[in-house]
Every structure is written in structure tokens, then in C-alpha cells.
Amino acid sequence: MDTISIKNLFKLKSVPIEPKEEPFSKNEAALNEESSEESRKRTYHESGYRDSSRTSGNHSTLSICLDAVYSKFQNEEKEMVEKQQKLKESYVNEQKNRETEIKALSVSQETKEEQLKTKNIDIENHQHTIEALKSEILDLPRNPEKYNVKATRGASTKFWIGAILLFPISLYLFTFYISTSYSAFFKNFDAKSTVIQSVLDAQAFSKAWNEGVIEGAFVTLIPFVFLGLGFLVHMFGENKTTANYIKLGLLFIVTFVFDSILAYEIESKLYELNKTFNSPPFDLTIAFTKIQFWGIIFAGFIVYIIWGVVFDFVMKEHREKDKIKNEQEIRQKKVEFFQEKISALKKEIEEILANIGSIKESVIKTRGRIEELQNIIDGVIIPTKDYKLYASEYVQGWITFIGEKIAVSRTEKQIMIDDCIAAYNTNLETVGANSDNQNLVYLSSL
């Protein structure tokens, strides 16, 4: 049968179509179209009447005939090339738009991939820069001149060596000046004591405080005077000017004089303990001949000079170390800056990758839709609402025969008509003519 062969060649797929306005045509074309439609209606009506007469209006036979009518309608629609082109026009236009969309998406994807490549290169460059900066941070103390830093190589090591030496020298100065100042100004010498015991008293600090606050404060604070003088040596040595050299010379003279006073006081007390009736009064001439006098002076003055020189050296090395440290901090800040840039770039890369993924999904969906549209264009579009119109004409012809030619009671005739209408509605449901879709599309299975 024709119905079976057509169903084997085509499979049914329901596709929604938006109603569209028919383009304006000339009056003559409109009249011809209207005349053709009326003629087609009449043909279906007459076919229904004729087929009903052959089957005595049997509703079961009507169902089979309606299947044949639908197959006939399909073949007729398929042969209407111009009408098919109009029905497929919206699909063709959508397909073109989808193809344009694919091109735009491809360009966008290429742009995103290029951005991704650029940002990955930027990250690599930043990482190389960070590695170079970290290498410079480690190498700066060893080779500052390599990086145009005016600092002494090994400044950190020299600084710590000087600082370690400065600590015991400072303790020595405290011990020496506390003891000698107490011995010179407050101590009562014992003739049985040796020179060393008379000059350096291990209990000078506690004895001075036991004798009074003034005595205790004097021996406690006097070492700071010499440390302050040593600090001034460093300060005056900072700027190499004639005035500073003069000041530096005066400092040494003052320190030497003060040490001489301490030595003179101690030596005079020792002299008084050991003098005889024939001994002359103690004066500078006698003091200058005493080894103890010069020993006391140089035990304090020379160490004071050493302390000042070491302190000056430590401060200079600290300044050199600060230069290197400052350069290291500058490079460390650059490292942090580039690390922040890398983090920002990684976030941008994540966004770009997400966009590329979204674009790829859109491309897949769009290509699927283009393929679907191409199948629709290659298939046959059946206007189901038109079929409903012509099928109704066919059934009207069928029922007309029943009403005019079937000689049965009115009740039986109404039952036959109701059965025919039910068969008609069942057919409409089967072919989808009662759905909201305007058209059905038959896709070629070949």
C-alpha cells in the first residue's frame, strides 16, 4: 500500500515553527491560489463521499482511509516545491545565522586562546624575574659591586666580629674606670696591699655605694663618660674635615689628661704610703718616672682608643650592611610585587579557561542545531493545520454520504456519524494535527 511505503521512507519528528506572515502577492496569484485551494478541498470532499459509498460509511474503514489520506497529503506537500521553500525559509535563515554565530565563536575562542598564551608567557617571565631577584638577594652580601651597590663585601661578617669584640672591651672599660676612679678619689690605701690590689679593687662598685649615693653614682656613671667620648670619636670621624680633626685631637687630649689625673691620684697615694723623711714631695716629675703611672694611663687610654676605633668600625660596617640590607629589601618588595601579578594572572587565566569552555559548549550546541536544521531542510515539512482542514473536508464527504444514502434509523445514523467523528479525532491526534505545533517535519531516513 502507498501508506506503508511512505512510512518506511520517512520518519516523523515534531518541530515547532513560529507562525509567519505570507509575503504580499499580486491579486492574480492570490486568486489562483484561492481557486487551487477550493479545488483541493472539493477533491478531498468528493474522495470522502466516494470512499464512504464503497464501504457503506463504516467508521473502522474510515480510520484506514484517513491514514491513506494523510499519506496522499504528504506526497502532495512534497511535490509543492515553492511552498516547501517558503516553509523552510525560516530554517534556512536560522541556519545561516547559526553558521555566522559559529564563525564569531571561533574567532572569540582564538582570541581567548591567544590571551591565554600571552598570560602564560607573562607568568613564565615573572617567575624568571623572581628567581633572578632571589638569587641577587643571596649574592648581594658577597658581591655588592656586581649590582652597583657601594658597600664593602662581607660587611655583615665584619659587623658581627666587631660587635663581638666591642662587648668584652666595653666590659673591661667599665671594670677599669669603676675601679680606678674609686681608687683615685675614695679609697684608703693599705701599705700591705700590692700595687695591683690598690689600683684594681674587685669590690670597688659595692664599696662606693656603701659609702654613699654620690660615691656610688660617680663610679657607676664615669665609664659612660669615656664611652661617650669614644662615640664622639666615631661622630667626628664621619666627616673628614679640618674642624672635625681638631675636635678629634682635643678629645684624645682630654681623655689623656683625665687618665693622667686618675693615674696621678693613685700614684700619689701609693707614694705617700712608701715615702721616707728624705723623700721629696710628690709631683709630676716624680710621677713621670713611675712605671705604674704610665701603666694606669695606657691601661685606660689605649683601651679607650681601641674601643673608639672598634666602635667606629662597627658603625661603618653596620652602615655598609644597611646598604646591602636596603637593596635586599628593595628586591624582596619586587619579588612580592611579581608574585601578586602572577596570582592576578592566574585568576585571569581561570576566567579565560572558563570562557573557552563555555564557548566550546556553545559551538557544540550550535553545530548540533545546524545539523538539525539541515535535516529539516532536507526533509519534508507537513503543515498539519492544513491537513486538518482537508481531512475535515474528507470526513464531511464521508458523513454526507451517510446522511444522504444510508437507510437506517436516525439514532443508528447518529451513532455512525459519532463513530466517524471519533475516528477522525483519533487520526488527528495520531498525526499531531491537534498539537500546538504548526508543522511536522519528515526527515529522510535514507
PADRENFI-289052 format. One line per 8 residues: their letters; for each residue x, y, z of C-alpha. Coordinates in steps of 0.2 Angstrom, whole numbers, plus 2048, in hexadecimal, padded with zeros to 3 digits. Example, Ala and Ser with C-alpha at 12.3 -4.5 7.8 and 13.67 -1.06 7.14 Angstrom:
2
as> 83E 7EA 827 | 844 7FB 824
***
This chain:
446
mdtisikn> 800 800 800 | 806 812 7FD | 804 816 80F | 810 809 815 | 81D 80D 808 | 81D 81F 80D | 81E 81B 81F | 82D 810 81C
lfklksvp> 836 81E 812 | 833 82C 81F | 833 82D 832 | 828 83A 83B | 830 848 846 | 826 856 84E | 82F 867 84C | 827 877 852
iepkeepf> 826 885 845 | 821 897 849 | 813 89D 83F | 818 8A9 832 | 810 8B5 826 | 80E 8B0 814 | 817 8BD 809 | 80B 8C9 7FF
skneaaln> 807 8C2 7EE | 7FE 8C9 7DF | 7EB 8C7 7DD | 7ED 8BA 7CF | 7F8 8AF 7D9 | 7ED 8B0 7E8 | 7DD 8AC 7DE | 7E6 89D 7D6
eesseesr> 7EC 897 7E7 | 7DA 899 7EE | 7D3 890 7DF | 7E0 882 7E1 | 7DC 880 7F3 | 7C9 87F 7F0 | 7CC 872 7E3 | 7D6 868 7EF
krtyhesg> 7C9 869 7FC | 7BC 863 7F0 | 7C7 855 7EA | 7C9 84F 7FC | 7B7 851 800 | 7B2 847 7F0 | 7BF 839 7F5 | 7B7 838 806
yrdssrts> 7A6 836 7FE | 7AC 829 7F2 | 7B6 81F 7FE | 7A7 81F 80A | 79B 818 7FD | 7A7 80A 7FA | 7A8 805 80C | 796 80A 811
gnhstlsi> 79D 817 81D | 7A6 80B 829 | 7B0 814 836 | 7BD 807 837 | 7C0 808 825 | 7C1 81B 827 | 7D0 81A 832 | 7D9 810 825
cldavysk> 7D4 81C 818 | 7D9 82B 822 | 7EB 824 823 | 7EB 822 810 | 7E5 834 80F | 7F3 83A 81A | 800 831 80F | 7F8 839 800
fqneekem> 7F9 84A 808 | 80B 847 80C | 80F 843 7FA | 806 852 7F4 | 80F 85E 800 | 820 856 7FB | 81C 85A 7E9 | 818 86C 7ED
vekqqklk> 82A 872 7EB | 827 885 7ED | 81C 882 7FC | 829 877 804 | 836 885 801 | 82B 892 80A | 828 886 818 | 83B 883 81A
esyvneqk> 840 895 817 | 840 898 82A | 84B 889 82D | 857 88E 81F | 859 89F 827 | 85C 898 838 | 869 88C 831 | 872 89B 829
nreteika> 871 8A4 839 | 878 895 843 | 886 893 836 | 88A 8A6 839 | 889 8A3 84C | 895 894 84A | 8A2 89F 841 | 8A0 8AD 84E
lsvsqetk> 8A3 8A0 85C | 8B2 899 853 | 8BA 8AA 852 | 8B6 8AD 864 | 8BD 89C 869 | 8CD 8A0 85F | 8CE 8B1 868 | 8CC 8A9 879
eeqlktkn> 8D9 89C 875 | 8E5 8A9 86F | 8E2 8B3 880 | 8E5 8A3 889 | 8F6 8A0 880 | 8FB 8B2 884 | 8F7 8B1 896 | 900 8A0 898
idienhqh> 90F 8A8 890 | 90D 8B7 89C | 90D 8AB 8AB | 91D 8A2 8A5 | 925 8B3 8A3 | 920 8B9 8B4 | 926 8A8 8BC | 937 8AA 8B3
tiealkse> 938 8BC 8BA | 934 8B6 8CC | 941 8A8 8CB | 94E 8B5 8C5 | 949 8C1 8D3 | 94A 8B3 8E0 | 95B 8AF 8DA | 961 8C1 8DB
ildlprnp> 95A 8C2 8ED | 966 8B3 8F1 | 975 8BA 8E7 | 974 8CC 8ED | 97E 8CA 8FD | 98C 8C1 8F4 | 98D 8CC 8E4 | 984 8DD 8E7
ekynvkat> 98F 8E5 8D9 | 987 8D9 8CC | 977 8E2 8CF | 97E 8F4 8D0 | 97B 8F4 8E3 | 989 8FF 8EB | 98B 8F3 8FA | 99A 8E9 901
rgastkfw> 99A 8D7 8FD | 997 8CC 90C | 990 8DB 916 | 985 8D0 920 | 993 8C4 926 | 99E 8D3 92B | 990 8DB 934 | 98D 8CC 93F
igaillfp> 99F 8C9 943 | 9A1 8DC 948 | 991 8DB 952 | 998 8CB 95B | 9A8 8D4 95F | 9A0 8E4 965 | 996 8DB 973 | 9A5 8D4 97D
islylftf> 9AF 8E5 97A | 9A0 8EE 981 | 9A0 8E3 990 | 9B2 8E6 993 | 9B0 8F9 992 | 9A2 8F8 99E | 9AC 8ED 9AA | 9BC 8F8 9A8
yistsysa> 9B4 909 9AA | 9A9 904 9B9 | 9B8 8FD 9C2 | 9C4 90B 9BE | 9B8 919 9C1 | 9B4 911 9D2 | 9C6 90E 9D6 | 9CB 920 9D0
ffknfdak> 9BD 92A 9DA | 9B6 91F 9E8 | 9C1 911 9ED | 9CC 910 9FC | 9DC 907 9F7 | 9E4 8F9 A02 | 9F7 8F8 A02 | 9F6 8E5 A03
stviqsvl> 9EC 8E5 9F2 | 9F5 8E3 9E1 | 9F4 8F0 9D4 | 9E8 8E5 9CA | 9DD 8E3 9D9 | 9DD 8F5 9DC | 9D9 8FA 9CB | 9CC 8ED 9C6
daqafska> 9C0 8E9 9D4 | 9B4 8DB 9D0 | 9A8 8E3 9DD | 9A9 8F5 9D7 | 997 8F6 9D1 | 98F 8EF 9E1 | 99B 8F9 9EC | 997 909 9E3
wnegvieg> 984 907 9E5 | 987 902 9F7 | 990 912 9FA | 982 91D 9F3 | 977 921 9E4 | 983 92E 9DD | 991 922 9DE | 987 914 9D6
afvtlipf> 980 91F 9C8 | 991 926 9C4 | 99A 915 9C2 | 98B 90E 9B9 | 988 91C 9AC | 99B 920 9A8 | 99D 912 99C | 98F 919 992
vflglgfl> 999 929 990 | 9A7 920 988 | 99B 916 97D | 993 926 978 | 9A4 92D 973 | 9A7 91D 969 | 996 920 960 | 99B 932 95C
vhmfgenk> 9AB 92B 954 | 9A0 922 948 | 995 931 945 | 9A3 93D 941 | 9AB 930 936 | 99B 92F 92B | 99F 93F 922 | 9B1 941 91D
ttanyikl> 9B3 954 921 | 9C1 95E 929 | 9B5 964 937 | 9B0 952 93B | 9C3 94D 93B | 9C6 95B 948 | 9B7 955 952 | 9BE 943 951
gllfivtf> 9CF 949 957 | 9C7 952 966 | 9BD 943 96B | 9CD 938 96C | 9D6 946 976 | 9C7 947 982 | 9C6 935 984 | 9D9 934 986
vfdsilay> 9D9 942 993 | 9CB 939 99D | 9D4 929 99D | 9E3 932 9A3 | 9D9 939 9B1 | 9D3 928 9B6 | 9E5 921 9B5 | 9EC 930 9BE
eiesklye> 9E0 92E 9CD | 9E3 91C 9CF | 9F6 91D 9CD | 9F6 92C 9DA | 9ED 921 9E7 | 9F9 913 9E4 | A08 91E 9E5 | A01 925 9F6
lnktfnsp> A00 914 9FD | A12 910 9F9 | A1B 921 9FB | A29 924 A08 | A2F 934 A10 | A3B 936 A03 | A2E 934 9F5 | A2A 944 9EB
pfdltiaf> A18 94A 9E9 | A0F 940 9DB | A0D 94A 9CB | A0B 947 9B8 | A1E 945 9B7 | A1D 936 9C3 | A0D 930 9BB | A15 92F 9A9
tkiqfwgi> A23 924 9B0 | A17 917 9B7 | A12 908 9AC | A02 906 9B5 | 9FD 918 9B0 | 9FF 914 99E | 9F8 903 9A0 | 9E7 90A 9A7
ifagfivy> 9E6 917 999 | 9E9 90B 98B | 9DE 8FD 993 | 9D0 909 991 | 9D4 915 983 | 9DA 908 977 | 9CB 8FD 97A | 9C0 90C 978
iiwgvvfd> 9C8 910 967 | 9C6 8FE 962 | 9B4 8FE 967 | 9B1 90E 95D | 9B9 907 94E | 9AF 8F7 94F | 99F 900 952 | 9A2 90B 943
fvmkehre> 9A6 8FB 939 | 996 8F3 93F | 98C 902 93B | 993 903 929 | 991 8F1 926 | 97F 8F2 92C | 97C 900 920 | 984 8F5 912
kdkikneq> 979 8E7 918 | 96A 8F3 917 | 96D 8F7 905 | 96D 8E5 901 | 95E 8E2 90C | 955 8F0 904 | 959 8E9 8F2 | 953 8D8 8F8
eirqkkve> 943 8E0 8FE | 940 8E9 8EE | 942 8D8 8E4 | 937 8CF 8F1 | 929 8DC 8EE | 92B 8D9 8DB | 92A 8C6 8DE | 919 8C9 8E8
ffqekisa> 913 8D5 8DA | 916 8C8 8CC | 90F 8BA 8D7 | 8FF 8C5 8D8 | 8FF 8C7 8C5 | 900 8B4 8C3 | 8F2 8B1 8CF | 8E7 8BE 8C5
lkkeieei> 8EC 8B6 8B4 | 8E8 8A5 8BB | 8D6 8AB 8BF | 8D5 8B3 8AE | 8DA 8A3 8A6 | 8CD 899 8B0 | 8C0 8A6 8A9 | 8C6 8A4 897
lanigsik> 8C6 891 899 | 8B4 891 89F | 8B0 89D 890 | 8B8 891 884 | 8AF 882 88C | 89E 88C 88A | 8A2 890 878 | 8A6 87E 874
esviktrg> 895 879 87B | 88D 886 871 | 896 881 861 | 890 86E 864 | 87E 874 868 | 87E 87F 858 | 885 872 84D | 878 866 853
rieelqni> 86B 872 84F | 872 875 83E | 872 863 83B | 860 862 841 | 85B 870 836 | 864 868 827 | 85A 858 82A | 84A 863 82A
idgviipt> 84F 86B 81A | 852 85B 812 | 842 853 818 | 830 857 814 | 826 864 81F | 814 85F 821 | 808 86D 826 | 7FD 863 832
kdyklyas> 7F0 871 834 | 7ED 870 821 | 7EC 85D 822 | 7DE 860 82F | 7D5 86B 823 | 7D5 85E 815 | 7D2 84F 820 | 7C3 858 827
eyvqgwit> 7BD 85A 814 | 7C0 848 812 | 7B6 843 821 | 7A8 84F 81D | 7A7 846 80C | 7A7 835 815 | 799 83B 821 | 78F 843 813
figekiav> 78E 832 80B | 788 82B 81B | 77B 838 81D | 774 837 80B | 776 825 806 | 776 81A 816 | 765 814 819 | 764 811 82C
srtekqim> 75B 819 83A | 760 82A 840 | 768 823 850 | 773 816 847 | 778 824 83A | 77D 82F 849 | 787 821 851 | 790 81E 840
iddciaay> 794 831 83E | 79A 832 850 | 7A5 823 84D | 7AC 82B 83D | 7B0 83B 847 | 7B9 831 854 | 7C3 828 847 | 7C7 839 83F
ntnletvg> 7CD 841 850 | 7D7 831 854 | 7E0 834 843 | 7E3 846 847 | 7EB 841 857 | 7F6 834 84F | 7FD 83F 842 | 7FF 84E 84E
ansdnqnl> 7F2 859 846 | 7EB 85E 857 | 7FB 863 85E | 801 875 860 | 80E 872 853 | 80A 87A 842 | 814 86E 838 | 81C 85C 839
vylssl> 82C 858 830 | 830 847 828 | 842 844 828 | 849 839 81A | 84F 828 821 | 859 824 812
***
